Amino acid sequence: MPRVVVIGAGAAGSVAAIFAASAGAETLLLERTRDGGRKILISGGGRCNVLPMRVDESRFVTDSSPNLLRKMLRSWPLDEQVAFFERDLGIPLVDEVESAKKFPASHRARDVRDGLLAHAARQGVRFVPDTLVTGFHPHDGGWRVTCDGAPPVDADAVVVATGGLSVPNTGSDGLGLRVLETLGHTMHPTYAALTPLTADAPDFNALSGVSLSVTLTARTAARAATASGGFLFTHHGYSGPSVLNVSHVAVRSRAEAERARVTVRWSANGDAEWEALLRPHGARTVLGAVRAALPERLAAVLVAQAEVDAQRTLAELRRDERQRLVETLVRGTLPWSGDEGYRKAEVTGGGVALAEVDPRTMESRRHAGLYICGEVLDAFGPIGGYNFLWSWATGRAAGLGAARERLAGA
Ligand SMILES: Cc1cc2nc3c(=O)[nH]c(=O)nc-3n(C[C@H](O)[C@H](O)[C@H](O)COP(=O)(O)OP(=O)(O)OC[C@H]3O[C@@H](n4cnc5c(N)ncnc54)[C@H](O)[C@@H]3O)c2cc1C
């Protein structure tokens, strides 16, 4: 029986352990926290957005080959993942149609975390919590995993599922990333992704609590991202799915020569719609026309930003004023000063280059018997269940790979 050690009982590691054990490996799941799966617990506002309702692969972000990314994702199609949760784990999922997300029918993230660990136990996985792994290295034809305050563990294969750097109090300390780099793997620089942006913009800061649906674009010469959806003004800046989904472009630009420009279309209306709504007619005020499509306080700020008198009637609105207003409403500049970083980031961008692993088995191309999955790898998706999709798919492939390759080699 091959012995597989999985490091990290998060999303990817718990699934890797389940599949390694079900494929016949003696499987040990090492976890530094008392209970594991802490990101699962806080995910989706405590409801755990387990999966998206459908997958648009082009929405994943990587500096590696998108082709490799697709191969890894397709190793476990969405419908089979849904069946795993519903049939094997006994966790029925429900659709939230407006956001295209899937949640457990109980709307309790704990059911997902507990369901995974209970299923792992049924498959024979030995879960070892409160164990901080300090390193792993080739040893005697296999692998040795060193732990803080406990004897080392020897194995035929190791699965690294230690996650990234985001929200460190969930257990992520970047150990996997560091050791994998030491072992010679190419790393793409890591950065906080899906994180709120900060702004020192008194007009907008005063709108804290106002939310609406917008389309945002963040752009530099090197990269761009566009996202539509919820947008929230906070005391310090902006949050909501649309902000999180473009934040990586802003975050990365802070370390580069050119700072990203973020522009916003504040409503579903484009140039033509606004031109029609603001055409010179009638006694309606400019503010009245704009606030019909936007929250009132925001409407007032935007009209002021366009340097238009809010009380002017549409009949009196000059052409140059209308043009400035339409520009502000359709392509307004969103001032931003920084980001909330890893403290609030839902994921880590960058990580182990995808070319460093075999997409069928997730085995390292540098070291036999070493398997890598989840957020440690250079890929992340948008808000909406995409990041668990990635962790479940790569975790399963790594667990099966570790057990089967070692069985075949035994
Ligand atoms: C607030 C928040 C909400 C989110 N909501 C969603 C959502 O609704 N849907 C979605 O798809 N994604 C969501 N995500 C993203 C998702 O949680 C991650 O993409 C996913 O958890 C990554 O899985 P992973 O197994 O690679 O890493 P993790 O889940 O972070 O697991 C890594 C595990 O390894 C353990 N570990 C780390 N280092 C060591 C060590 N040295 N020794 C032993 N153990 C170690 C950690 O304690 C942890 O248990 C959210 C993230 C956050 C922060």
The ligand as a Gaussian input file, in Angstrom:
#p B3LYP/6-31G(d) Opt

LIG

0 1
 C      -13.190000      35.370000       2.823000
 C      -13.066000      34.366000       1.707000
 C      -14.220000      33.939000       1.065000
 C      -14.116000      33.039000      -0.009000
 N      -15.266000      32.602000      -0.592000
 C      -15.185000      31.731000      -1.630000
 C      -16.367000      31.192000      -2.220000
 O      -17.493000      31.440000      -1.733000
 N      -16.232000      30.390000      -3.307000
 C      -14.990000      30.050000      -3.816000
 O      -14.934000      29.331000      -4.810000
 N      -13.853000      30.477000      -3.229000
 C      -13.924000      31.297000      -2.155000
 N      -12.773000      31.728000      -1.545000
 C      -11.475000      31.222000      -2.057000
 C      -11.204000      29.798000      -1.521000
 O      -11.423000      29.777000      -0.133000
 C       -9.767000      29.371000      -1.839000
 O       -9.564000      29.506000      -3.226000
 C       -9.542000      27.913000      -1.434000
 O       -9.806000      27.730000      -0.067000
 C       -8.101000      27.477000      -1.715000
 O       -7.997000      26.139000      -1.340000
 P       -6.597000      25.507000      -0.904000
 O       -6.917000      24.157000      -0.377000
 O       -5.622000      25.630000      -1.985000
 O       -6.073000      26.431000       0.289000
 P       -6.720000      26.629000       1.736000
 O       -8.184000      26.390000       1.686000
 O       -6.215000      27.933000       2.196000
 O       -6.100000      25.452000       2.595000
 C       -4.747000      25.384000       2.955000
 C       -4.661000      24.559000       4.222000
 O       -3.295000      24.250000       4.478000
 C       -3.040000      24.445000       5.845000
 N       -1.612000      24.749000       5.975000
 C       -0.953000      25.803000       5.459000
 N        0.346000      25.765000       5.793000
 C        0.505000      24.642000       6.561000
 C        1.612000      24.061000       7.230000
 N        2.829000      24.621000       7.187000
 N        1.429000      22.906000       7.917000
 C        0.201000      22.327000       7.971000
 N       -0.894000      22.847000       7.364000
 C       -0.742000      23.993000       6.668000
 C       -3.922000      25.613000       6.239000
 O       -4.143000      25.661000       7.635000
 C       -5.180000      25.308000       5.442000
 O       -6.062000      24.483000       6.165000
 C      -12.840000      32.578000      -0.447000
 C      -11.694000      33.000000       0.235000
 C      -11.793000      33.862000       1.309000
 C      -10.536000      34.290000       2.019000

